[in-house]
Amino acid sequence: MNEFDGHPGTAKLAGVLSDRMKRENESPLTLDFGEIQPNLSLKTNSFPVEIPKGDYSVCRLVGGLSYTINGGGHSGHENQTPKVNTGAHSHTATPPQIKAGDRVLVAWIQSEAVVIDVVKKS
């Protein structure tokens, strides 16, 4: 026997909620704009409630993570004495972290906000 027998309103509500949850899980990636707040929380246009720092993710280029750039060479040392090696080399780069007041591009992946990059007016 169905536990909702005799309660058509409850059965209908359960059906609506079930359909809505299915559609929510099937929703495509959504892009949004947001702003980093003074306490480093995130507030987006479509979800104007502060998301505390640590409850949203950031991509490497705005997260302050360093990465290594390998290969390549450069010139301009040919006339130096002694001769300087202009061969392949590597550098470690650390891009700036997001900061309060930054306007950011946010991807919503299901219910998680991911800060992709900082955006500026052209």
All heavy atoms as an XYZ file, in Angstrom:
918
protein
N       0.837     -1.178      0.000
C       0.000      0.000      0.000
C       0.884      1.243      0.000
O       1.836      1.339      0.756
C      -0.898     -0.034      1.233
C      -1.817      1.128      1.349
S      -2.998      0.762      2.664
C      -3.495      2.366      3.058
N       0.600      2.206     -0.869
C       1.364      3.428     -0.983
C       1.124      4.283      0.258
O      -0.005      4.482      0.682
C       0.935      4.166     -2.250
C       1.821      5.361     -2.542
O       2.452      5.908     -1.656
N       1.861      5.742     -3.794
N       2.191      4.814      0.842
C       2.044      5.615      2.061
C       1.310      6.929      1.814
O       0.872      7.577      2.742
C       3.409      5.881      2.689
C       4.342      6.680      1.793
C       5.728      6.837      2.389
O       5.896      7.693      3.278
O       6.610      6.089      1.964
N       1.161      7.340      0.532
C       0.451      8.581      0.220
C      -1.006      8.342     -0.177
O      -1.713      9.274     -0.514
C       1.166      9.339     -0.908
C       2.566      9.766     -0.544
C       3.642      9.367     -1.312
C       2.801     10.562      0.564
C       4.926      9.768     -0.980
C       4.086     10.964      0.902
C       5.156     10.564      0.128
N      -1.457      7.084     -0.154
C      -2.857      6.798     -0.487
C      -3.768      7.616      0.424
O      -3.565      7.698      1.633
C      -3.175      5.304     -0.317
C      -2.562      4.475     -1.428
O      -2.098      5.070     -2.421
O      -2.554      3.236     -1.300
N      -4.726      8.228     -0.163
C      -5.671      9.021      0.607
C      -5.188     10.443      0.858
O      -5.884     11.214      1.489
N      -3.994     10.761      0.380
C      -3.440     12.106      0.556
C      -2.944     12.602     -0.801
O      -1.740     12.696     -1.044
C      -2.283     12.104      1.560
C      -2.655     11.595      2.904
N      -3.344     12.354      3.827
C      -2.445     10.380      3.486
C      -3.530     11.644      4.918
N      -3.012     10.438      4.744
N      -3.845     12.937     -1.709
C      -3.439     13.309     -3.061
C      -2.551     14.547     -3.108
O      -1.672     14.653     -3.967
C      -4.757     13.541     -3.792
C      -5.779     13.737     -2.736
C      -5.284     13.005     -1.527
N      -2.725     15.484     -2.214
C      -1.881     16.687     -2.196
C      -0.439     16.349     -1.880
O       0.492     16.872     -2.492
N      -0.246     15.453     -0.908
C       1.102     15.034     -0.536
C       1.771     14.278     -1.675
O       2.946     14.483     -1.974
C       1.064     14.158      0.733
O       0.392     14.888      1.768
C       2.455     13.796      1.194
N       1.015     13.403     -2.330
C       1.551     12.644     -3.459
C       1.948     13.577     -4.593
O       3.003     13.402     -5.220
C       0.526     11.618     -3.941
N       1.139     14.587     -4.867
C       1.448     15.534     -5.943
C       2.702     16.338     -5.590
O       3.579     16.537     -6.431
C       0.266     16.459     -6.199
C       0.501     17.380     -7.360
C      -0.748     18.131     -7.748
C      -0.414     18.988     -8.949
N      -1.546     19.427     -9.676
N       2.805     16.802     -4.351
C       3.978     17.552     -3.911
C       5.241     16.699     -4.049
O       6.270     17.170     -4.536
C       3.816     18.027     -2.474
C       5.024     18.749     -1.858
C       5.371     20.003     -2.644
C       4.756     19.076     -0.398
N       5.171     15.445     -3.644
C       6.323     14.552     -3.754
C       6.737     14.385     -5.217
O       7.929     14.382     -5.545
C       6.004     13.198     -3.141
N       5.765     14.277     -6.113
C       6.071     14.159     -7.535
C       6.735     15.403     -8.087
O       7.703     15.326     -8.850
N       6.228     16.580     -7.699
C       6.811     17.842     -8.164
C       8.242     17.975     -7.657
O       9.155     18.338     -8.413
C       5.946     19.039     -7.709
C       6.674     20.355     -7.920
C       4.606     19.037     -8.434
N       8.473     17.695     -6.379
C       9.827     17.783     -5.820
C      10.774     16.801     -6.499
O      11.924     17.147     -6.804
C       9.789     17.534     -4.309
C       9.132     18.628     -3.473
C       9.036     18.188     -2.015
C       9.880     19.934     -3.598
N      10.316     15.596     -6.757
C      11.142     14.594     -7.427
C      11.538     15.055     -8.829
O      12.699     14.969     -9.216
C      10.391     13.270     -7.490
O      11.148     12.314     -8.190
N      10.568     15.579     -9.589
C      10.865     16.072    -10.941
C      11.847     17.237    -10.903
O      12.764     17.323    -11.714
C       9.579     16.499    -11.652
C       8.714     15.322    -12.053
O       9.223     14.186    -12.089
O       7.508     15.545    -12.330
N      11.662     18.130     -9.941
C      12.540     19.300     -9.848
C      13.968     18.884     -9.505
O      14.931     19.427    -10.059
C      11.995     20.252     -8.791
C      12.847     21.454     -8.582
C      12.090     22.687     -8.773
N      13.001     23.808     -8.738
C      12.647     24.999     -8.397
N      11.405     25.244     -8.095
N      13.511     25.971     -8.385
N      14.134     17.922     -8.610
C      15.470     17.446     -8.255
C      16.147     16.789     -9.454
O      17.334     16.968     -9.675
C      15.408     16.491     -7.063
C      15.125     17.205     -5.756
S      15.233     16.157     -4.304
C      13.804     15.132     -4.497
N      15.393     16.037    -10.240
C      15.959     15.424    -11.440
C      16.446     16.488    -12.408
O      17.536     16.398    -12.955
C      14.923     14.530    -12.122
C      14.660     13.235    -11.410
C      13.578     12.438    -12.122
C      13.138     11.260    -11.283
N      11.975     10.601    -11.859
N      15.627     17.522    -12.633
C      16.012     18.601    -13.552
C      17.216     19.363    -13.024
O      18.085     19.765    -13.796
C      14.843     19.554    -13.783
C      13.872     19.036    -14.817
C      12.797     20.056    -15.146
N      11.727     19.887    -14.162
C      11.161     20.858    -13.484
N      11.508     22.103    -13.677
N      10.213     20.621    -12.605
N      17.303     19.571    -11.724
C      18.428     20.296    -11.126
C      19.730     19.549    -11.365
O      20.750     20.145    -11.685
C      18.200     20.484     -9.621
C      19.251     21.314     -8.930
C      19.213     22.784     -9.316
O      18.144     23.287     -9.692
O      20.272     23.422     -9.233
N      19.711     18.234    -11.225
C      20.915     17.436    -11.444
C      21.306     17.379    -12.910
O      22.453     17.118    -13.225
C      20.726     16.018    -10.891
C      20.773     16.007     -9.384
O      21.372     16.868     -8.767
N      20.130     15.024     -8.791
N      20.379     17.616    -13.805
C      20.667     17.582    -15.231
C      21.024     18.955    -15.778
O      21.307     19.094    -16.955
C      19.444     17.050    -15.988
C      19.111     15.613    -15.664
C      17.753     15.197    -16.202
O      17.035     16.039    -16.783
O      17.404     14.021    -16.030
N      21.025     19.980    -14.929
C      21.244     21.340    -15.416
C      22.656     21.495    -15.963
O      23.609     20.936    -15.439
C      20.986     22.351    -14.307
O      21.958     22.213    -13.295
N      22.799     22.281    -17.039
C      24.110     22.477    -17.644
C      24.961     23.418    -16.788
O      24.467     24.077    -15.868
C      23.777     23.133    -18.984
C      22.497     23.857    -18.731
C      21.750     22.992    -17.736
N      26.214     23.496    -17.141
C      27.129     24.420    -16.499
C      26.590     25.835    -16.666
O      26.184     26.227    -17.748
C      28.507     24.300    -17.153
C      29.581     25.283    -16.726
C      30.034     24.953    -15.311
C      30.747     25.208    -17.675
N      26.552     26.584    -15.606
C      26.042     27.952    -15.639
C      27.172     28.906    -15.297
O      27.888     28.702    -14.321
C      24.901     28.129    -14.610
O      23.883     27.178    -14.882
C      24.332     29.515    -14.665
N      27.323     29.945    -16.112
C      28.321     30.973    -15.839
C      27.638     32.170    -15.209
O      26.500     32.496    -15.523
C      29.034     31.384    -17.122
C      29.860     30.278    -17.784
C      30.460     30.786    -19.087
C      30.952     29.780    -16.861
N      28.346     32.829    -14.331
C      27.779     33.916    -13.547
C      28.903     34.913    -13.257
O      30.088     34.589    -13.380
C      27.240     33.328    -12.236
C      26.270     34.217    -11.497
O      26.004     35.341    -11.945
O      25.765     33.762    -10.450
N      28.547     36.127    -12.881
C      29.514     37.096    -12.388
C      29.351     37.192    -10.880
O      28.267     36.957    -10.345
C      29.280     38.481    -12.999
C      29.684     38.565    -14.442
C      28.729     38.726    -15.419
C      31.014     38.483    -14.815
C      29.085     38.811    -16.755
C      31.386     38.560    -16.148
C      30.412     38.727    -17.122
N      30.435     37.537    -10.207
C      30.384     37.705     -8.766
C      31.400     38.724     -8.320
O      32.150     39.279     -9.127
N      31.420     38.949     -7.013
C      32.395     39.879     -6.446
C      32.934     39.301     -5.148
O      32.183     38.745     -4.345
C      31.755     41.239     -6.185
C      32.761     42.277     -5.729
C      32.171     43.675     -5.637
O      31.308     44.011     -6.459
O      32.592     44.415     -4.725
N      34.237     39.437     -4.968
C      34.886     39.000     -3.736
C      34.647     40.085     -2.685
O      34.938     41.261     -2.902
C      36.392     38.762     -3.955
C      36.620     37.742     -5.087
C      37.053     38.310     -2.657
C      36.007     36.375     -4.857
N      34.096     39.698     -1.553
C      33.728     40.610     -0.481
C      34.940     40.921      0.409
O      35.955     40.229      0.345
C      32.592     40.001      0.348
C      31.353     39.671     -0.470
C      30.789     40.904     -1.151
O      30.397     41.863     -0.502
N      30.744     40.882     -2.485
N      34.848     41.949      1.261
C      35.979     42.311      2.137
C      36.489     41.162      3.008
O      37.682     41.090      3.305
C      35.412     43.444      3.000
C      34.372     44.076      2.129
C      33.749     42.918      1.377
N      35.612     40.235      3.387
C      36.040     39.085      4.197
C      36.444     37.900      3.318
O      36.583     36.786      3.806
C      34.952     38.683      5.183
C      33.667     38.245      4.504
O      33.563     38.225      3.268
N      32.670     37.901      5.298
N      36.621     38.134      1.998
C      37.002     37.152      0.974
C      35.915     36.124      0.687
O      36.173     35.102      0.059
C      38.334     36.470      1.298
C      39.527     37.428      1.374
C      40.810     36.654      1.668
C      39.677     38.240      0.095
N      34.692     36.393      1.150
C      33.576     35.550      0.731
C      33.222     35.941     -0.701
O      33.704     36.948     -1.225
C      32.373     35.725      1.664
O      31.889     37.053      1.603
N      32.381     35.137     -1.340
C      31.968     35.364     -2.723
C      30.476     35.625     -2.763
O      29.699     34.901     -2.144
C      32.296     34.123     -3.566
C      31.731     34.067     -4.978
C      32.354     35.149     -5.860
C      31.959     32.679     -5.578
N      30.078     36.659     -3.488
C      28.661     36.936     -3.700
C      28.457     37.020     -5.206
O      29.125     37.789     -5.884
C      28.251     38.254     -3.047
C      26.745     38.468     -3.045
C      26.354     39.829     -2.495
C      26.574     39.932     -1.011
N      26.054     41.199     -0.450
N      27.562     36.182     -5.759
C      27.333     36.167     -7.202
C      26.008     36.835     -7.542
O      25.161     37.042     -6.683
C      27.336     34.729     -7.755
O      26.188     34.035     -7.268
C      28.606     33.981     -7.376
N      25.851     37.158     -8.827
C      24.610     37.804     -9.280
C      23.402     36.901     -9.078
O      22.335     37.361     -8.692
C      24.715     38.192    -10.751
C      25.691     39.324    -10.965
O      26.247     39.886    -10.031
N      25.925     39.661    -12.211
N      23.554     35.606     -9.364
C      22.400     34.712     -9.273
C      22.199     34.134     -7.878
O      21.152     33.564     -7.596
C      22.520     33.571    -10.291
O      23.614     32.743     -9.969
N      23.184     34.262     -7.000
C      23.065     33.774     -5.622
C      23.647     34.853     -4.716
O      24.796     34.778     -4.290
C      23.818     32.444     -5.461
C      23.584     31.772     -4.136
C      22.374     31.144     -3.860
C      24.574     31.763     -3.164
C      22.165     30.521     -2.636
C      24.371     31.139     -1.936
C      23.157     30.521     -1.685
N      22.863     35.917     -4.439
C      23.399     37.076     -3.730
C      23.540     36.893     -2.218
O      23.350     37.822     -1.455
C      22.397     38.180     -4.076
C      21.120     37.465     -4.293
C      21.486     36.124     -4.878
N      23.891     35.703     -1.813
C      24.181     35.409     -0.406
C      25.672     35.116     -0.333
O      26.215     34.408     -1.181
C      23.370     34.190      0.082
C      23.761     33.814      1.495
C      21.882     34.454     -0.029
N      26.363     35.676      0.654
C      27.804     35.472      0.748
C      28.135     33.997      0.947
O      27.579     33.338      1.820
C      28.393     36.299      1.883
C      28.383     37.787      1.596
C      29.109     38.601      2.649
O      29.798     38.027      3.515
O      28.983     39.831      2.598
N      29.039     33.503      0.105
C      29.568     32.146      0.229
C      30.926     32.296      0.903
O      31.835     32.922      0.352
C      29.721     31.479     -1.154
C      28.376     31.466     -1.889
C      30.302     30.073     -1.012
C      28.485     31.105     -3.363
N      31.093     31.766      2.117
C      32.343     31.981      2.858
C      33.567     31.435      2.126
O      33.477     30.455      1.389
C      32.125     31.210      4.162
C      30.657     30.988      4.266
C      30.136     30.949      2.862
N      34.702     32.109      2.339
C      35.967     31.616      1.808
C      36.139     30.179      2.312
O      35.885     29.889      3.472
C      37.122     32.483      2.288
C      38.449     32.028      1.742
C      39.586     32.874      2.233
C      40.862     32.342      1.607
N      42.044     32.855      2.245
N      36.529     29.291      1.434
C      36.666     27.886      1.780
C      35.472     27.056      1.343
O      35.564     25.843      1.246
N      34.337     27.724      1.080
C      33.144     27.012      0.615
C      32.952     27.149     -0.895
O      31.982     26.643     -1.435
C      31.894     27.518      1.335
C      31.826     27.030      2.773
O      32.696     26.221      3.173
O      30.917     27.455      3.494
N      33.837     27.869     -1.557
C      33.838     27.922     -3.022
C      35.243     27.567     -3.490
O      36.200     27.613     -2.720
C      33.390     29.299     -3.546
C      34.259     30.471     -3.136
C      35.329     30.872     -3.926
C      34.003     31.194     -1.979
C      36.127     31.948     -3.564
C      34.781     32.267     -1.612
C      35.844     32.652     -2.408
O      36.627     33.702     -2.046
N      35.379     27.185     -4.741
C      36.673     26.795     -5.290
C      37.216     27.901     -6.178
O      36.467     28.744     -6.664
C      36.537     25.512     -6.113
O      36.117     24.448     -5.297
N      38.529     27.888     -6.401
C      39.162     28.845     -7.307
C      40.096     28.095     -8.245
O      40.695     27.089     -7.867
C      39.951     29.939     -6.557
C      39.039     30.816     -5.734
C      41.025     29.345     -5.680
N      40.198     28.574     -9.470
C      41.139     27.997    -10.426
C      42.557     28.428    -10.070
O      42.763     29.411     -9.365
C      40.792     28.445    -11.849
S      39.316     27.646    -12.477
N      43.514     27.707    -10.577
C      44.919     27.940    -10.249
C      45.358     29.380    -10.524
O      46.089     29.966     -9.741
C      45.786     26.966    -11.048
C      47.270     27.194    -10.852
C      48.112     26.145    -11.484
N      47.856     26.048    -12.903
C      48.434     25.156    -13.682
N      49.274     24.286    -13.173
N      48.169     25.115    -14.963
N      44.905     29.961    -11.627
C      45.390     31.286    -11.997
C      44.916     32.396    -11.069
O      45.485     33.468    -11.061
C      45.005     31.609    -13.441
C      45.743     30.767    -14.485
C      45.252     31.110    -15.875
C      47.243     30.949    -14.373
N      43.875     32.175    -10.288
C      43.433     33.195     -9.328
C      43.563     32.703     -7.897
O      43.214     33.422     -6.966
C      41.983     33.655     -9.603
C      41.887     34.389    -10.903
C      41.002     32.508     -9.536
N      44.066     31.492     -7.737
C      44.177     30.920     -6.405
C      45.525     31.104     -5.759
O      45.766     30.634     -4.653
N      46.447     31.789     -6.460
C      47.757     32.028     -5.887
C      48.667     30.817     -5.916
O      49.696     30.802     -5.264
N      48.294     29.781     -6.678
C      49.142     28.601     -6.781
C      50.237     28.861     -7.805
O      49.998     29.481     -8.836
C      48.311     27.390     -7.215
C      47.148     27.031     -6.294
C      46.304     25.932     -6.927
C      47.662     26.584     -4.946
N      51.431     28.407     -7.539
C      52.523     28.635     -8.484
C      52.574     27.513     -9.506
O      52.066     26.419     -9.276
C      53.855     28.734     -7.748
O      54.144     27.533     -7.083
N      53.150     27.811    -10.633
C      53.341     26.817    -11.674
C      54.655     27.109    -12.371
O      55.185     28.219    -12.302
C      52.164     26.792    -12.659
C      51.849     28.111    -13.312
C      52.381     28.431    -14.553
C      51.033     29.034    -12.685
C      52.103     29.639    -15.149
C      50.745     30.243    -13.277
C      51.281     30.547    -14.511
O      51.017     31.745    -15.105
N      55.204     26.098    -13.029
C      56.501     26.218    -13.670
C      56.341     26.345    -15.171
O      55.549     25.628    -15.778
C      57.376     24.983    -13.342
O      57.490     24.901    -11.912
C      58.754     25.105    -13.944
N      57.095     27.268    -15.739
C      57.130     27.471    -17.185
C      58.483     26.954    -17.637
O      59.519     27.465    -17.214
C      56.963     28.958    -17.532
C      55.672     29.496    -16.917
C      57.015     29.161    -19.035
C      55.575     30.997    -16.898
N      58.478     25.908    -18.459
C      59.714     25.279    -18.912
C      59.993     25.593    -20.366
O      59.085     25.848    -21.147
C      59.627     23.751    -18.785
C      59.665     23.315    -17.347
O      60.491     23.763    -16.580
N      58.737     22.444    -16.983
N      61.270     25.458    -20.724
C      61.674     25.535    -22.121
C      61.818     26.951    -22.612
O      61.673     27.922    -21.891
N      62.124     27.016    -23.877
C      62.316     28.319    -24.500
C      63.658     28.906    -24.128
O      64.391     28.396    -23.296
N      64.004     29.926    -24.765
C      65.257     30.615    -24.498
C      65.055     32.079    -24.761
O      63.977     32.510    -25.151
N      66.060     32.823    -24.518
C      65.963     34.235    -24.833
C      67.321     34.727    -25.270
O      68.343     34.124    -25.010
C      65.419     35.033    -23.641
C      66.239     34.899    -22.398
N      67.305     35.691    -22.135
C      66.138     34.033    -21.359
C      67.832     35.350    -20.975
N      67.133     34.341    -20.482
N      67.330     35.830    -25.948
C      68.591     36.392    -26.425
C      68.802     37.736    -25.756
O      68.023     38.148    -24.915
C      68.540     36.549    -27.942
O      67.462     37.383    -28.292
N      69.855     38.392    -26.164
C      70.152     39.699    -25.594
C      71.382     39.684    -24.724
O      71.791     40.710    -24.195
N      71.991     38.515    -24.574
C      73.197     38.409    -23.756
C      74.440     38.146    -24.611
O      75.499     37.896    -24.076
C      73.057     37.270    -22.740
C      71.887     37.426    -21.828
N      71.831     38.376    -20.844
C      70.701     36.759    -21.762
C      70.683     38.282    -20.200
N      69.971     37.313    -20.743
N      74.294     38.228    -25.932
C      75.404     37.865    -26.814
C      76.627     38.744    -26.613
O      77.762     38.299    -26.785
C      74.964     37.951    -28.291
C      73.899     36.972    -28.693
C      72.484     37.447    -28.356
O      72.293     38.616    -27.967
O      71.564     36.628    -28.470
N      76.457     40.005    -26.258
C      77.577     40.941    -26.138
C      78.147     41.012    -24.728
O      79.046     41.801    -24.472
C      77.153     42.338    -26.596
C      76.784     42.338    -28.065
O      77.358     41.592    -28.855
N      75.817     43.153    -28.433
N      77.605     40.227    -23.807
C      78.110     40.249    -22.435
C      79.398     39.441    -22.339
O      79.618     38.487    -23.067
C      77.091     39.646    -21.476
C      75.983     40.586    -21.133
C      75.092     39.998    -20.052
O      74.955     38.798    -19.943
N      74.514     40.865    -19.250
N      80.250     39.869    -21.412
C      81.456     39.113    -21.126
C      81.410     38.761    -19.655
O      81.268     39.670    -18.836
C      82.715     39.952    -21.425
O      82.639     40.406    -22.770
C      83.963     39.128    -21.248
N      81.538     37.557    -19.243
C      81.604     36.367    -20.099
C      80.250     36.108    -20.756
O      79.231     36.635    -20.341
C      81.976     35.244    -19.126
C      81.409     35.697    -17.821
C      81.507     37.214    -17.831
N      80.288     35.253    -21.767
C      79.069     34.884    -22.479
C      78.082     34.252    -21.493
O      78.455     33.478    -20.633
C      79.353     33.892    -23.606
C      80.218     34.449    -24.703
C      79.377     35.227    -25.650
C      80.221     35.671    -26.836
N      79.658     36.768    -27.532
N      76.836     34.606    -21.611
C      75.792     34.082    -20.740
C      74.997     33.046    -21.515
O      74.668     33.260    -22.682
C      74.862     35.214    -20.252
C      73.722     34.655    -19.435
C      75.655     36.233    -19.460
N      74.705     31.930    -20.887
C      73.929     30.868    -21.530
C      72.540     31.391    -21.879
O      71.829     31.883    -21.022
C      73.836     29.662    -20.587
C      73.098     28.497    -21.209
O      72.568     28.592    -22.316
N      73.082     27.398    -20.499
N      72.157     31.293    -23.131
C      70.828     31.731    -23.553
C      69.956     30.534    -23.903
O      68.964     30.674    -24.589
C      70.915     32.675    -24.765
O      71.538     31.972    -25.833
C      71.671     33.927    -24.423
N      70.315     29.374    -23.426
C      69.559     28.165    -23.750
C      68.290     28.038    -22.932
O      67.863     28.955    -22.237
N      67.705     26.850    -23.040
C      66.432     26.573    -22.370
C      66.577     26.716    -20.858
O      67.611     26.410    -20.286
C      65.953     25.172    -22.727
N      65.522     27.163    -20.243
C      65.501     27.331    -18.801
C      64.044     27.332    -18.330
O      63.137     27.209    -19.126
C      66.214     28.633    -18.405
C      65.591     29.856    -18.988
N      65.803     30.221    -20.299
C      64.766     30.781    -18.460
C      65.123     31.335    -20.550
N      64.486     31.687    -19.450
N      63.852     27.471    -17.033
C      62.481     27.493    -16.506
C      62.344     28.588    -15.462
O      63.324     29.054    -14.894
C      62.109     26.135    -15.907
O      62.875     25.883    -14.756
N      61.108     28.985    -15.256
C      60.771     29.988    -14.248
C      59.551     29.485    -13.491
O      58.698     28.816    -14.053
C      60.404     31.330    -14.894
C      61.528     31.993    -15.610
N      62.463     32.769    -14.975
C      61.863     31.999    -16.921
C      63.324     33.221    -15.858
N      62.981     32.773    -17.057
N      59.465     29.846    -12.224
C      58.257     29.575    -11.456
C      57.478     30.874    -11.371
O      58.034     31.912    -11.013
C      58.600     29.058    -10.053
O      59.329     27.841    -10.187
C      57.349     28.802     -9.238
N      56.218     30.807    -11.740
C      55.366     31.997    -11.724
C      54.255     31.808    -10.700
O      53.677     30.732    -10.590
C      54.766     32.224    -13.108
N      53.980     32.856     -9.949
C      52.871     32.848     -9.005
C      51.980     34.032     -9.349
O      52.310     35.173     -9.030
C      53.365     32.956     -7.553
O      54.285     31.901     -7.303
C      52.213     32.862     -6.576
N      50.857     33.773    -10.028
C      49.965     34.884    -10.359
C      49.322     35.441     -9.100
O      49.256     34.766     -8.078
C      48.918     34.252    -11.280
C      49.032     32.792    -11.078
C      50.364     32.497    -10.485
N      48.844     36.682     -9.156
C      48.232     37.267     -7.962
C      46.952     36.537     -7.565
O      46.226     36.035     -8.413
C      47.928     38.703     -8.368
C      47.995     38.719     -9.855
C      48.844     37.568    -10.290
N      46.708     36.460     -6.267
C      45.477     35.856     -5.751
C      44.327     36.831     -5.902
O      44.527     38.039     -6.004
C      45.628     35.513     -4.274
C      46.588     34.405     -4.005
C      46.568     34.009     -2.539
O      45.648     34.326     -1.806
N      47.584     33.309     -2.111
N      43.104     36.286     -5.885
C      41.940     37.161     -5.878
C      41.945     37.956     -4.578
O      42.487     37.505     -3.563
C      40.625     36.363     -6.041
C      40.510     35.267     -4.995
C      40.483     35.834     -7.440
C      39.184     34.529     -5.007
N      41.356     39.135     -4.642
C      41.327     39.984     -3.455
C      39.973     40.667     -3.342
O      39.178     40.647     -4.292
C      42.455     41.009     -3.506
C      42.372     41.972     -4.663
C      43.614     42.841     -4.742
C      43.568     43.813     -5.892
N      43.188     43.298     -7.179
N      39.715     41.234     -2.208
C      38.448     41.925     -1.966
C      38.217     42.970     -3.051
O      39.135     43.689     -3.436
C      38.466     42.586     -0.593
N      37.001     43.013     -3.553
C      36.634     43.972     -4.587
C      36.787     43.454     -6.002
O      36.308     44.083     -6.942
N      37.458     42.319     -6.187
C      37.622     41.762     -7.530
C      36.280     41.311     -8.077
O      35.498     40.653     -7.385
C      38.574     40.558     -7.533
C      40.038     40.951     -7.515
O      40.347     42.131     -7.761
O      40.871     40.054     -7.247
N      36.007     41.661     -9.318
C      34.836     41.151    -10.054
C      35.311     39.881    -10.730
O      36.372     39.874    -11.365
C      34.392     42.193    -11.077
C      33.162     41.806    -11.810
C      32.014     42.741    -11.404
N      30.866     42.472    -12.232
C      29.785     41.869    -11.794
N      29.690     41.492    -10.541
N      28.769     41.646    -12.582
N      34.575     38.785    -10.570
C      35.053     37.484    -11.034
C      34.022     36.770    -11.905
O      32.826     37.034    -11.806
C      35.443     36.577     -9.839
C      36.652     37.136     -9.100
C      34.280     36.385     -8.877
N      34.532     35.890    -12.754
C      33.699     34.992    -13.545
C      33.576     33.697    -12.758
O      34.585     33.124    -12.330
C      34.337     34.724    -14.907
C      33.608     33.734    -15.808
C      32.242     34.290    -16.214
C      34.444     33.433    -17.043
N      32.339     33.256    -12.556
C      32.067     32.078    -11.724
C      31.346     31.033    -12.566
O      30.417     31.350    -13.301
C      31.179     32.455    -10.512
C      30.822     31.233     -9.690
C      31.868     33.499     -9.649
N      31.788     29.795    -12.477
C      31.070     28.669    -13.077
C      30.367     27.938    -11.948
O      30.976     27.634    -10.914
C      32.038     27.734    -13.790
N      29.081     27.672    -12.147
C      28.327     26.875    -11.179
C      28.341     25.443    -11.680
O      27.844     25.150    -12.764
C      26.887     27.372    -11.062
C      26.782     28.622    -10.262
C      26.711     29.890    -10.740
C      26.751     28.714     -8.838
N      26.635     30.776     -9.696
C      26.644     30.086     -8.516
C      26.799     27.777     -7.804
C      26.587     30.535     -7.201
C      26.737     28.238     -6.508
C      26.633     29.593     -6.208
N      28.926     24.561    -10.926
C      28.961     23.147    -11.253
C      28.107     22.457    -10.203
O      28.519     22.317     -9.054
C      30.400     22.608    -11.280
C      31.209     23.435    -12.279
C      30.415     21.133    -11.617
C      32.671     23.179    -12.276
N      26.887     22.108    -10.627
C      25.827     21.676     -9.715
C      25.653     22.759     -8.668
O      25.294     23.864     -9.012
C      26.098     20.285     -9.165
C      26.052     19.240    -10.261
C      26.395     17.860     -9.765
O      26.910     17.666     -8.678
N      26.102     16.874    -10.594
N      25.943     22.516     -7.410
C      25.720     23.545     -6.395
C      27.023     24.196     -5.930
O      27.022     24.963     -4.971
C      24.996     22.945     -5.193
O      25.801     21.944     -4.601
N      28.137     23.915     -6.622
C      29.421     24.490     -6.217
C      29.824     25.637     -7.121
O      29.781     25.532     -8.340
C      30.522     23.432     -6.229
C      31.843     23.998     -5.757
C      32.936     22.955     -5.621
O      32.670     21.762     -5.855
O      34.053     23.350     -5.285
N      30.230     26.744     -6.508
C      30.733     27.901     -7.242
C      32.234     27.745     -7.423
O      32.954     27.442     -6.469
C      30.432     29.182     -6.474
N      32.700     27.956     -8.666
C      34.124     27.879     -8.977
C      34.529     29.202     -9.626
O      34.027     29.551    -10.695
C      34.442     26.714     -9.927
C      35.934     26.666    -10.234
C      33.969     25.387     -9.335
N      35.430     29.936     -8.983
C      35.915     31.194     -9.540
C      36.927     30.857    -10.631
O      37.947     30.221    -10.378
C      36.547     32.083     -8.452
C      37.153     33.344     -9.063
C      35.510     32.446     -7.402
N      36.613     31.287    -11.864
C      37.445     30.991    -13.016
C      38.555     32.021    -13.188
O      39.707     31.693    -13.380
C      36.594     30.954    -14.309
C      35.459     29.950    -14.177
C      37.434     30.678    -15.526
C      35.889     28.533    -14.039
N      38.176     33.305    -13.124
C      39.169     34.354    -13.357
C      38.601     35.686    -12.904
O      37.406     35.821    -12.655
C      39.526     34.423    -14.844
C      40.916     34.999    -15.097
O      41.544     35.524    -14.152
O      41.382     34.927    -16.250
N      39.477     36.663    -12.813
C      39.079     38.029    -12.522
C      38.702     38.682    -13.840
O      39.368     38.461    -14.854
C      40.234     38.802    -11.841
C      39.896     40.268    -11.634
C      40.608     38.141    -10.519
N      37.636     39.467    -13.853
C      37.225     40.174    -15.055
C      37.285     41.673    -14.808
O      37.077     42.136    -13.695
C      35.799     39.752    -15.532
C      35.783     38.326    -15.989
C      34.781     39.958    -14.437
N      37.613     42.399    -15.875
C      37.694     43.851    -15.814
C      36.935     44.444    -16.979
O      36.789     43.814    -18.015
C      39.156     44.301    -15.904
C      40.063     43.670    -14.865
C      40.635     44.715    -13.982
C      41.597     44.051    -13.012
N      41.486     44.535    -11.708
N      36.456     45.650    -16.835
C      35.805     46.362    -17.937
C      36.850     46.661    -19.010
O      38.011     46.904    -18.700
C      35.202     47.675    -17.435
C      34.071     47.479    -16.464
C      32.779     47.413    -17.198
C      31.641     47.398    -16.194
N      30.427     46.958    -16.749
N      36.409     46.639    -20.263
C      37.350     46.910    -21.357
C      37.613     48.396    -21.483
O      36.979     49.222    -20.946
C      36.789     46.386    -22.663
O      35.560     47.018    -22.954
